[in-house]
Amino acid sequence: MTVRHCLLGLALVVAQPAFAEGSCAARTGSATQPLVELYTSEGCSSCPPADRWLSQSLTQGADRLNWLAFHVDYWDSIGWPDRFASPAYSRRQEARVAATGARAVYTPQVIVGSKTNAPWRNPASFREMLDSQSGPASAGLALRLLPQANGGSLLMLGAAPAGTPSAPAQVWVAQYQDDQVTAVRGGENKGTTLRHDRVVRRLLGPWPMARTALTRSMTIEPLAGPWGLVAFVQDAQGRTLQSLTLPASSCQ
């Protein structure tokens, strides 16, 4: 089944009149959009520059990149528990690194596909690395968010491989929050005020995607301030086959 058939089928499902009013949607095109994953912590003194880099980068190349910040919990014991941290995100970082055959897990760590040491401090090298992660899409994604009477939203997800998949892959959906500010009162960043964007507050999945299209629906509760959703497909080697952002705040 092709990406076009998957997205057409999803469009037919969500185009019913009962769902049309107030909904919003996004879908991928023919090119791969790389996913940039930042692993960070409010307890890590070397992390604020990476947090600022991510925020500043959001306005650059927004049409070809997607971004997520996973706050890990292994810095929490040194004096400042990160309110965004989760042991699940620490485990994800370890799994992402292990999937590529690498070993180094640290913060701040920027992972793009199978590149676990993305050169985010060097703009030219980073752009060159992104070019190596782009190209014709190996999968397609579609998202539609439908407001519900109770104040929540119904999220509909569609995913499908492009052509014949070379290996099984998994589909994820992250709910993120932008414009978060923390006055740090302990740990290595004591006395500083930190600002964060694309903070992952909820990670859904994974769902296996093999040779057929995948569709899922789930309830999403809105977050305060700017928030949104990122869907992405990754294979067992850590390669990102496709990713997609839906800025949900603009839907409400």
N, C-alpha and C positions, 0 to 999 in steps of 0.2 A: 504494500500500500504506500502511495507516495505522500509527501508532505501536503501537496495540493489537495488530495482526497481527504486527508485527515482534517485540514482546516475548513474545507467546504462542509464536511459533515458536522463539525462543531458549530459552524455558522448557522446551519439549518436548525440545529437544536436550540440555540440561544436567540434566534430571531423571532421567536413566538411573540405575539403582541403583549402578553402578560409580562414579559421580561424586558421589553424594549425601553420603556420610559425610565430615564435616570440612570441607565446602565452605561458602562464604558468598557472598552476592549482594546487589546493590543495583540499583534501577531508578528512573527519574524518574517524576514524576507529570504532571499536566496543565499546571502552571505552569512558566515558565522560571526556572531557578536561575542567576543571574549568576555569572560567573567573575571574580574579582579577581586580577590579575596584578601583582605587585610586581617591578620591575627594580632590583636592588640590587648592592652590592659591599662586601666587607670593607675595601677600600682607600679608601672614600669616607667622609669625616668627617661628611657630612650624612645618611648612610644609617641609622645605628643607631636614631634615633627612628622611622623607618618600619618597621624590623625589629620593634621593640617594639610598635608599633601593630598590625602584623599578628598577632603572638602574642596580644596582648590581645583582639583582635577575634574570634579563633576561637571564643570562648565566647559571643559575641553574635550572634544570628541564624544559628546554625549550620545550621538547617533550610532556609534560603533562600539561602545563599551558599556558594560554593566558592572556595578560595584556593590560589595557587601563588606561590613566590618564585623568580625566575630570576636567578641570579648572573652578571653580565656580566664579561668579561675585560679591558675597555679601561682599567681602573684598575691592572692587575697590574704595570705597568712602573714605578710610582712608589715601590716599596719593599716591597710586601706582595702576593704572589700569592695570590689567593683560592682556596682548595682546592675550592670548589664551582663556580668559574666555568668557563664554556665559551664559545668563540667562536661556537658554534651559538646560544647564548642571546642574544649580542650581535646576531647577524644576525636573530634572531627579533624582537628589539625594534625594529630598524630597519624590518623588513618590516611589523610591526604598525602602526607610526606611518605609514609610507608608504601603507598600504592605506586609511587614513582621509583622505588628502590633507594631513595635517599634516607638519611637518618636525622639530620639536624632539625630540631624543633626549637624555636626561639621567638621572641617578640622584640621589635615588630617584624613580622614575617609576611611578605607579600607573595601570594601564590597565584599564578595565572596558568590554568590548565595543568600540564605536567611540569611546569617550571616552578620549583619550590623556593627558588632564590631570585625572584624577579628583581632586576636592578632599578628600583623605584627612585633612587637618588640620582640616577643618570638619565636625563630625559631622552637623549639620543639612543642609548642602549635599550631603554624601555620601549621606545617606539619601534625599534628594530625587532625586539622580542614579540611585540604585539602583532607585527606583520607576519611573523612565523606562525602565530596562532589563528590568523584569519584565513580566508579562502571560502570556497563553496561550502554551504552548510551540510552537515551530516545528519541533521535532524530539524524538525520544525516544531514551533510552540505557539500556542494561542491562549490568551487569558481573557475572561470576561467577568466583571464584577457587577452583581445585581443587588441593589439596595433592598432590604427587607423591612417589613413594618415594625419589627422590634428594635430597629436601630442598627442591627448587624448587616452583613452582606453575604450573599451566596457567591462563592468563587467557583467558576467553571474553568477547568484546565483541559487542554488538548495537546497531545504530543505524538509525534510519529517519526520514524526513521526516514531519511531521504534515500530512496533506492533500497538496495540490499544491505542491511547492517553487517559490519565486519565482526562485531562482538556485542554481547549484551551491554546495556547501559541502564542507568538509573535516573529518575526524574525527581527533582526537589522543588519546593516552593518556600521561599523565605519571606517573612513579613518584616519590613525594616521601618525605622523611625529616624527622621532627620532632626537637625537643629536641637540637639540635646546638650545641656550645659551642666557641668558639675564643679562645685567648689570643693577641692580635695583638701581634707583636713588631717591626713595621715599618710604614712608610707613615703616612698621616694619622691612623689610629686606634691608633698604637703605645702600648702599655701598658694597653689596655682589653681587657676580656673581653666577647665578643659572643655572644649566644644567638639561634639561628635556628629557625624552624618552617616547614613546608611547602617545604623546599628541594628543588627539582627535581634529581634525580640521573640521570634517564633520560627522554628524550622520544621516544615512538614515533609513527610516522605521518609525514605525513598520508595518510589514505585518502580518496578521493573519495566523496562521498555525493550522489547525484543524485535520481532518481525512485524508486529501489528500495531495499530494506533492505540493510544492510551487516552482515556477520558476519566476525569475525576471531578467531583463537586464537593465542596466543604464550606462550612460556616466560618466567616472571618469577622472578628470583632474589631471595630475601628480603634485607632490609637490617638492620643492627644497630639496635636500639632501635625506637621507634615509627615506622612507615612506612605508606604507603597509596598509593592510585591515584586519579587524577582523569581522567575522560574528558570531552571537550568537543567541540562542533561549532561551527565558525566559518565565515562566508562570506567572499567576496573583499573585502568592504568592512570586514571586521574585526568585524562583529556576532557576538555569541555567541548561537547559537540554543538551546543547552542545555548543561548541565554536570552532572557527577555525581561524588561522592566515595565511595570504598570504603576505610574504614580497615582495612587488611589485617592489622595486628598482632593485632587482635581475632579474626582467623580462625584463628590458629595455636595 
